[in-house]
Amino acid sequence: MDLPSFLAPAAILVALLVDRCWGEPPARWHPVVGMGRYLGVLGPRIAPAWGAPAGTVRPFVLGALAWMAGALLVVAIAFALMRFVSGGPVWLQVLVTGLLLKPLLAWRMLREEVVAVEAALGDSLAAGRERLGWLVSRDVSALDEAQVRESAIESLAENLNDSVVAPLFWFAIAGLPGAALYRFANTADAMWGYRGERQGRDWTWAGKWAARADDALSWLPARLTGVLLGFLGAFRGWRALPAQARRTPSPNSGWPMAAMALALNVRLGKPGIYTLNAEGRSPQATDTARALQLAGGVVQALAAAAVLWATFAWGNTA
């Protein structure tokens, strides 16, 4: 049997099953947590203090070099792990590869966090804001009930790409090293990819490489996520989707968020920055449930695609 053609889809199914049944591994074993520690240690050494005199070349070069060093490290580790298990039985390779892939995607945790925001919002606006603060990095203290719900649904759509579709896309293209590289790039963008001040540091140039690298790696998966949400949502706004997606500052996150807004026919946005589907209604609790259903449908569609891929690969090699 041609193992490489069968390994990837079978490992995807194992990873999705493990995610469904057990969720995230302990933090001490979690590779994304390790990536965050690396980025957290180097970040203050790269980005100049806010307000301090600083040029553009030095922080940009340091940020780019630190990103490339971290990327090389995670790819090398992923490649070494795959080489280590490559000589074992087929079932063991599939199992271990799936277990290694699992921490690089996070559907169950994302779903539970969005459910928790809606449940907290049912108790009180203050509780909803507090719980939303676990999910997003923006200031939530002034958000009203509708804006809390909008933010949760937006985060669900955006992270459906970042935490599920894109890692699986790059795993299908380049194996475990591809998925690991993407998760590193996405984590670096989340920690470094800011314009201006964050936590007392100026990230305008220090985080530019990280932001652009994530943009490049997310370009195709984000559009794929938007298309999948659109098909599952059965909306008729295909012509409106590109224009709506371009309303966000990010070249990618607008695609899944706009698709979700159009599919639900709700208004989503970030106050003072952008509004998606402005003609839509304000989201209600039932819309959060529908959004979770649509996102879950995308995950199920990916699992079904993996089954078809595995069946085709098995048929061609049997």
LOLUM-450725 format. One record per residue (C-alpha): residue in three letters; z, x, y. Coordinates in Angstrom, 3 decimals. Layout:
N
ALA|Z|X|Y;
...
This chain:
318
MET|0.000|0.000|0.000;
ASP|-0.788|1.167|3.525;
LEU|2.780|1.344|4.749;
PRO|2.238|1.805|8.503;
SER|0.208|-1.416|8.819;
PHE|2.900|-3.434|7.065;
LEU|5.973|-1.715|8.487;
ALA|5.736|-2.859|12.115;
PRO|5.528|-6.658|11.632;
ALA|8.125|-6.614|8.853;
ALA|10.504|-4.583|11.034;
ILE|10.003|-7.047|13.913;
LEU|11.078|-9.889|11.639;
VAL|14.148|-7.934|10.529;
ALA|15.075|-7.176|14.147;
LEU|14.707|-10.813|15.212;
LEU|16.742|-11.983|12.227;
VAL|19.543|-9.502|12.923;
ASP|19.536|-10.531|16.588;
ARG|19.794|-14.206|15.640;
CYS|22.622|-13.686|13.160;
TRP|24.723|-10.964|14.764;
GLY|23.582|-10.268|18.312;
GLU|24.354|-6.950|19.955;
PRO|25.895|-3.903|18.248;
PRO|29.125|-2.363|19.632;
ALA|28.651|-0.610|22.963;
ARG|29.493|2.804|21.521;
TRP|26.460|2.543|19.208;
HIS|24.130|0.767|21.620;
PRO|21.169|2.928|22.714;
VAL|20.614|0.979|25.940;
VAL|24.247|1.586|26.887;
GLY|23.632|5.277|26.251;
MET|20.558|5.171|28.486;
GLY|22.667|3.555|31.190;
ARG|25.274|6.292|30.939;
TYR|22.628|8.981|31.340;
LEU|21.175|7.230|34.371;
GLY|24.621|6.554|35.803;
VAL|25.619|10.200|35.626;
LEU|22.443|11.551|37.220;
GLY|21.950|8.796|39.796;
PRO|24.514|10.007|42.383;
ARG|23.116|13.524|42.078;
ILE|19.588|12.346|42.838;
ALA|19.918|9.677|45.499;
PRO|21.276|10.889|48.862;
ALA|24.245|9.156|50.444;
TRP|23.294|6.176|52.559;
GLY|22.864|7.222|56.172;
ALA|22.782|10.937|55.430;
PRO|19.750|12.943|56.617;
ALA|17.298|13.119|53.740;
GLY|13.635|13.827|53.287;
THR|11.284|12.035|50.945;
VAL|9.996|14.811|48.684;
ARG|13.254|16.103|47.239;
PRO|14.759|12.762|46.104;
PHE|11.383|11.609|44.786;
VAL|10.821|14.777|42.766;
LEU|14.374|14.816|41.425;
GLY|14.121|11.147|40.470;
ALA|10.811|11.680|38.719;
LEU|12.035|14.763|36.826;
ALA|15.256|13.056|35.738;
TRP|13.282|10.000|34.583;
MET|10.838|12.133|32.602;
ALA|13.643|14.131|30.996;
GLY|15.410|10.944|29.909;
ALA|12.164|9.397|28.690;
LEU|11.331|12.485|26.665;
LEU|14.807|12.457|25.150;
VAL|14.737|8.829|24.009;
VAL|11.191|9.163|22.643;
ALA|12.125|12.343|20.764;
ILE|15.208|10.687|19.246;
ALA|13.196|7.622|18.211;
PHE|10.489|9.786|16.694;
ALA|13.048|11.895|14.819;
LEU|14.732|8.789|13.410;
MET|11.413|7.435|12.171;
ARG|10.565|10.755|10.557;
PHE|13.967|10.800|8.891;
VAL|13.453|7.447|7.159;
SER|9.730|7.843|6.460;
GLY|10.202|9.297|2.998;
GLY|12.345|6.468|1.651;
PRO|11.366|3.336|-0.278;
VAL|9.304|0.734|1.534;
TRP|12.132|-1.811|1.705;
LEU|14.491|0.795|3.160;
GLN|11.997|1.855|5.822;
VAL|11.461|-1.743|6.860;
LEU|15.195|-2.456|6.967;
VAL|16.183|0.684|8.866;
THR|13.299|0.393|11.326;
GLY|14.245|-3.217|12.027;
LEU|17.880|-2.243|12.542;
LEU|16.845|0.528|14.929;
LEU|14.544|-1.829|16.816;
LYS|17.142|-4.575|17.207;
PRO|19.231|-2.977|20.018;
LEU|16.044|-2.579|22.037;
LEU|15.657|-6.363|22.275;
ALA|18.237|-8.978|23.213;
TRP|17.295|-12.633|22.884;
ARG|20.595|-14.038|21.570;
MET|22.662|-12.402|24.315;
LEU|20.252|-13.601|27.023;
ARG|20.331|-17.146|25.700;
GLU|24.130|-17.190|25.462;
GLU|24.510|-15.906|29.018;
VAL|22.275|-18.626|30.454;
VAL|24.070|-21.285|28.416;
ALA|27.380|-19.924|29.741;
VAL|26.204|-20.206|33.357;
GLU|25.242|-23.844|32.887;
ALA|28.530|-24.604|31.123;
ALA|30.522|-22.923|33.908;
LEU|28.537|-24.778|36.533;
GLY|29.563|-27.993|34.810;
ASP|33.192|-27.059|35.496;
SER|32.774|-26.066|39.133;
LEU|30.437|-24.349|41.552;
ALA|32.838|-21.403|41.838;
ALA|32.890|-20.956|38.068;
GLY|29.101|-21.158|37.942;
ARG|28.757|-18.517|40.634;
GLU|31.208|-16.227|38.862;
ARG|29.406|-16.513|35.553;
LEU|26.008|-16.026|37.177;
GLY|27.344|-12.760|38.575;
TRP|27.444|-11.470|34.994;
LEU|23.732|-12.112|34.656;
VAL|22.203|-11.052|37.997;
SER|22.779|-8.198|40.434;
ARG|22.318|-10.243|43.625;
ASP|25.115|-11.600|45.826;
VAL|25.950|-15.060|44.455;
SER|28.837|-15.979|46.768;
ALA|26.784|-18.216|49.067;
LEU|24.596|-19.967|46.468;
ASP|24.830|-23.711|46.090;
GLU|24.627|-25.507|42.733;
ALA|20.844|-25.776|42.715;
GLN|20.457|-22.094|43.646;
VAL|22.833|-20.999|40.891;
ARG|20.743|-22.940|38.391;
GLU|17.510|-21.565|39.863;
SER|18.820|-18.015|39.528;
ALA|19.835|-18.565|35.906;
ILE|16.432|-20.004|34.976;
GLU|14.636|-17.208|36.849;
SER|16.732|-14.586|35.063;
LEU|15.971|-16.240|31.738;
ALA|12.223|-16.089|32.399;
GLU|12.219|-12.534|33.758;
ASN|14.444|-11.140|31.030;
LEU|12.501|-12.949|28.334;
ASN|9.831|-10.408|29.164;
ASP|12.095|-7.430|29.811;
SER|14.397|-7.931|26.821;
VAL|12.118|-9.476|24.201;
VAL|8.384|-9.634|24.765;
ALA|7.826|-6.210|26.336;
PRO|9.929|-4.211|23.822;
LEU|8.113|-5.922|20.934;
PHE|4.755|-5.416|22.644;
TRP|5.329|-1.683|22.963;
PHE|6.752|-1.478|19.457;
ALA|3.539|-3.046|18.154;
ILE|1.503|-0.525|20.176;
ALA|3.498|2.681|19.686;
GLY|6.260|2.013|17.172;
LEU|9.935|2.696|17.810;
PRO|9.209|5.452|20.383;
GLY|7.162|2.935|22.392;
ALA|9.937|0.335|22.392;
ALA|12.546|2.976|23.265;
LEU|10.435|4.290|26.137;
TYR|10.018|0.803|27.544;
ARG|13.735|0.017|27.372;
PHE|14.531|3.300|29.089;
ALA|11.998|2.564|31.829;
ASN|13.328|-0.961|32.304;
THR|16.938|0.234|32.415;
ALA|16.039|2.964|34.902;
ASP|14.316|0.414|37.118;
ALA|17.381|-1.847|36.975;
MET|19.680|1.019|38.004;
TRP|17.470|3.135|40.259;
GLY|14.515|0.992|41.313;
TYR|15.816|-0.217|44.667;
ARG|14.562|-0.019|48.213;
GLY|17.266|1.062|50.587;
GLU|21.005|1.086|49.912;
ARG|22.833|0.376|46.672;
GLN|26.398|1.456|45.938;
GLY|26.395|3.804|48.921;
ARG|23.185|5.611|47.945;
ASP|19.683|5.535|49.386;
TRP|17.253|4.729|46.564;
THR|14.128|4.320|48.688;
TRP|12.515|7.479|47.324;
ALA|14.910|8.526|44.564;
GLY|14.133|5.384|42.571;
LYS|10.455|5.034|43.382;
TRP|9.194|6.752|40.208;
ALA|11.459|4.601|38.046;
ALA|10.253|1.435|39.752;
ARG|6.572|2.315|39.436;
ALA|6.928|3.395|35.800;
ASP|8.517|0.069|34.913;
ASP|5.786|-1.763|36.832;
ALA|3.118|0.016|34.801;
LEU|4.748|-0.567|31.418;
SER|5.553|-4.212|32.201;
TRP|2.147|-5.173|33.575;
LEU|0.559|-6.552|30.404;
PRO|3.716|-7.917|28.713;
ALA|4.727|-9.861|31.835;
ARG|1.387|-11.613|31.946;
LEU|1.535|-12.276|28.229;
THR|4.972|-13.837|28.687;
GLY|3.637|-16.029|31.479;
VAL|0.719|-17.190|29.353;
LEU|2.969|-17.982|26.387;
LEU|5.342|-19.985|28.572;
GLY|2.381|-21.809|30.034;
PHE|0.924|-22.761|26.673;
LEU|4.259|-23.878|25.274;
GLY|5.062|-25.766|28.457;
ALA|1.649|-27.452|28.296;
PHE|1.305|-27.334|32.069;
ARG|-1.945|-27.788|33.940;
GLY|-1.221|-25.210|36.596;
TRP|-3.254|-22.328|35.206;
ARG|-5.189|-21.934|38.441;
ALA|-1.979|-21.909|40.450;
LEU|-0.180|-19.394|38.247;
PRO|-1.676|-16.141|39.634;
ALA|-1.124|-17.188|43.234;
GLN|2.432|-18.304|42.536;
ALA|3.173|-15.079|40.621;
ARG|2.078|-12.994|43.613;
ARG|4.733|-14.597|45.820;
THR|7.454|-12.312|44.428;
PRO|7.882|-8.708|45.625;
SER|7.575|-7.492|42.028;
PRO|4.027|-7.304|40.631;
ASN|5.281|-8.491|37.241;
SER|8.416|-10.631|37.302;
GLY|6.594|-13.397|39.153;
TRP|4.423|-14.168|36.134;
PRO|7.099|-15.424|33.725;
MET|9.140|-16.960|36.558;
ALA|6.166|-18.803|38.061;
ALA|5.055|-19.978|34.623;
MET|8.546|-21.327|33.983;
ALA|8.646|-23.081|37.362;
LEU|5.267|-24.711|36.776;
ALA|6.065|-25.669|33.187;
LEU|9.306|-27.366|34.242;
ASN|7.842|-28.616|37.539;
VAL|10.880|-27.264|39.368;
ARG|11.335|-25.107|42.437;
LEU|12.612|-21.579|41.849;
GLY|13.268|-18.853|44.365;
LYS|15.475|-16.318|46.050;
PRO|16.717|-17.446|49.475;
GLY|14.875|-15.739|52.295;
ILE|12.557|-13.802|49.990;
TYR|10.266|-16.108|48.006;
THR|9.846|-19.625|46.649;
LEU|7.900|-20.519|43.510;
ASN|6.365|-23.970|43.059;
ALA|7.735|-25.132|46.412;
GLU|6.519|-28.674|45.732;
GLY|8.652|-28.916|42.587;
ARG|11.982|-30.704|42.358;
SER|15.391|-29.076|42.387;
PRO|16.377|-28.028|38.850;
GLN|18.959|-30.068|36.967;
ALA|21.067|-29.290|33.901;
THR|18.356|-30.788|31.693;
ASP|15.897|-28.267|33.135;
THR|18.105|-25.390|32.020;
ALA|18.068|-26.848|28.511;
ARG|14.285|-27.219|28.671;
ALA|13.901|-23.661|29.956;
LEU|15.959|-22.379|27.025;
GLN|13.793|-24.407|24.676;
LEU|10.601|-22.932|26.129;
ALA|11.949|-19.372|25.991;
GLY|13.087|-19.941|22.419;
GLY|9.600|-21.200|21.629;
VAL|8.149|-17.905|22.862;
VAL|10.480|-15.989|20.539;
GLN|9.472|-18.253|17.653;
ALA|5.809|-17.694|18.495;
LEU|6.355|-13.932|18.357;
ALA|8.044|-14.288|14.972;
ALA|5.145|-16.414|13.706;
ALA|2.679|-13.792|14.962;
ALA|4.644|-11.110|13.091;
VAL|4.472|-13.183|9.907;
LEU|0.685|-13.554|10.258;
TRP|0.332|-9.853|11.011;
ALA|2.406|-8.898|7.979;
THR|0.462|-11.301|5.745;
PHE|-2.859|-9.918|6.953;
ALA|-1.708|-6.324|6.495;
TRP|-0.389|-7.069|3.004;
GLY|-3.642|-8.785|2.036;
ASN|-5.716|-5.831|3.207;
THR|-3.623|-3.261|1.343;
ALA|-2.622|-5.091|-1.841;
